[in-house]
Each structure stands twice: as structure tokens, then as C-alpha cells.
Amino acid sequence: MARSETLRAIEAILMVATEPVEPHLLAQLLELSPARIEELCGELTASYELERRGFALVRVAGGFRLQSHPDQAPYVERFVLDGQPAKLSAAALETLAVVAYKQPVSRAQVAAIRGVNADAVVRTLQHRGYVQEVGRDPGPGQAVLYGTTPLFLERLGLDSVADLPALADFVPDAVVVDALERGLGVADGWE
């Protein structure tokens, strides 16, 4: 198959796919090596960027997907949401962050970190497809352990949880903590 036809075939497959398509599946379908698929997808990505297309070819959740270009988000949001934002609550976002960074994690561990019962929020996140049962704790009671799903990675535009920003990026350094403590009177014994 000619290079141009192979590129068209990749585009056609990705256009109809409802989930990211893994390189090995594309390789199998097109009878090419996964390395060659990676190369061709890289070419398509660069081509779309150069042409300033309204869509992009991105690697998420271990595969490739065509999606709207990030700079077109305001228009896509208006079209998709039609004024009905489907946002997660602050509690759900906190719980999702705990699961993402600490996985595998039990509901009791999530509750201990957040300081509140997390049962209902975990059920909501499961229902929306962002977290799933990934195993059982070998300790007493064999608590269910939760982790994030491919949908979570897809929605965040990540290839794997290893691509999450480091937690240290969100923690103030010692100088800031010291200044806050002084400002709150903690350093003077006031608590």
C-alpha cells in the first residue's frame, strides 16, 4: 500500500473509532510494524499542526485518537454542552485526585486522606466511568481497591497516569509555609 493510502487508512480508522486505537491494532489492521505506525501518526500530527486544522491527532490512554484542537474548545463546548455544563463537584474532583495519585486505594484510605466519608463520591465516579475496582487489599477485610480508568486518561488527554503532574508542583515550598504559619500566628504557639 502506498504511503498516502496508508495515511488515509489511519485517518479513516481513527475517524470512526469511539476510543483511542492502540498502535499495535493499527499495525495489525494495516499490516505494518507498530514502529512504522508511530512514525506515520507522528507525520499526521505534524501535518495537522502545520495546516492549523481544527482537529489534532493525539496519543491518549495508550492509543491514538482524533479530537478537536484545544484552541477550538470554546466553540466545541458551546456545541456539545448547549449551555448545560456537566461538571464534577469539588468533592468528586478531590476524590478523583486522591485515587489518581494514590492508586490502588481503598475507600477507607480515600476517606482518611480527605477527612470525610467517600463512599457516595466513589460510587458517582464509578458510575461516570472515571474509577473502577482494580483489586482487593490482601489485609483483613480485603477492601476493594480503586484505580482510574482509560476514560479518565482520555478525558484528561493523558497517555498514562505517569503523565500526571508531580504532586510537588502543587505543594508550596518551605519558605511559603513558614510565612503562612507566621501570618496565622502558628509560629507563636497560637493554634
N, C-alpha and C positions, 0 to 999 in steps of 0.2 A: 504494500500500500504506500502511495506517495506521501511525503511529509505533510503536505497541505490537506490531504484527505484524512490523515491521522489526527491532525489538529481539529478538523471539523467533526470527526467522530468523538473526540474527547468532549468538545463543546456540546454536541448533541446529547451525549450520555449525562453530562453534568446538568444540562438544562432540564431534563425530566426527573432527575434524582430528587427524592424528598429528604435524603440525609446525605452527609458527606460521603464521597466514594473513595475507598482506600486505594492507594496506588497499585497494590498487588491485584485488586479486582480489575482495575482499568487495564493493567498489563495482561491479565488473563483474557479479557474480552478482545483486546486489540492484538494479541499475540506478540507482545513486546516485553522487554525486561522492565522491572519496576524502576530501575535507574533511568531508562530512556523515558518512561512516563514522567518521572520527576523533572527531567530536562525539558520535555515538551510543555509541561504545566508551567514551568518557570518562564518559558518563552511566551506563553499565552498571558501570564500575569504581567510581564514587562510590556507586551504589546498593548494590553488594555490600559495600562497606566500611561503609556506614551500617547495613546489616542484619546486620553481623558474620557473614557467611557463612563456611563452611569452605573456600571456594574464592575465587579472585581472577581478574580479567581483567587480564593484564599484557602489556606490549609487550616482546617479546624477538626478537632476530635479525631485525629488520625487519618483524615482523608481530605479530599478537595471538594470545594463547593463554589458555585457561582452565587454571588449575593450582591445586593445593591452597594454602590460605593458609599463609604462613610460620609462623604461630604454631601450626599443626597438625602441624608437621614430626615431633615425637616419635611421634605416632600413625601417621602415614603411613610413617615409616621402619620401624617395627615390622611393619607390614603388608607393605610392599614387600620389605624385606630379609630378613624372617623370620630374624633373627639371623645373617645371612651378609653382613657388610659387604664391599662391593666398592670398596675404597679404592685410590687410586693411591699408589705408593711415593714416598718423598721425592725420589728421582732423577727420577721421572716428573713430579712437581709442579714441580721446579726447571726441567726441560727445557721443560715446558709454559709456564712463566712467561717463560722466555727467548724462546720462539717468539712468545708473545702480545705481548710488549713490543718485540721487535726485528724482527718480520716485515716483509718476507720475509727469511728467514735460512737459510743452508745448515747442514748437519750439522757441517761443519768449524768454522763460526762458533759454533755452539752448544757444541761441544767446547772451543773456545778460551775461551769465557766461563765454562763450568763447570769446566774443567780436567781433564775425563775424556772418554773416547770416548762419544759419544751415539748411536751407530748403533742399538743394540738398543732403547734407550728411545724413540727417534723411531719405530721400526717399531711398537712397542707402542702409542704414542699414535695412529699412523695406523690401526692395527687397531681401536682403540676408537672411532675417528671424531672425534678431537679436533683432529688436524692433518692437512693434506693438501698435496700438491705444488701450488704456485701459480705456478711458472715456472722459468726457468733463469737462472743468473748469466751475463751476457754475457762474462765474463772467461775466461781459459784453463781448459779442462776443463769449462766450462759446468755447474757444480754445480747440483744440484736445489735449489730454494728452497722453503721450507715456510712455511705460514701456518696460522692457526686456521680452524676450520670453523663453520658455523652451529650445529652441535650443541654446540660449545664455548660459544658465546654463549648458547644456550638453557639449558644446564646451569648457567651462572653467572647467568642471569637478566639478561643484558645485551642492549641493542638493537644495539650495535656495539662494536668494540674501543676506540673513542674514549671509551666509558663506563668503561674500566678505571681504577682509582685511579691517581693520579700516582705515579711511582716515588719522587719526593721524599718522599712520605708514609712510605716505608719506610727512608729513609736518615737516620741520626742527624745532628743539626746539628754544627757545628764545635766547640762547647763540649763536647759529649759525646765526640766523637772525641779531643779534646785530653785530657780526663780519663781516657779509656781508655788512651791512649798513656802518660800519666804513671803510671797504675796498673800497666801492664805493663812499665814501665822503658824503653820505646822512646825517650822524650824524652832519656834519659840516655845514649843510644848503645848500649844493650843490645838486641840483635836476635838 
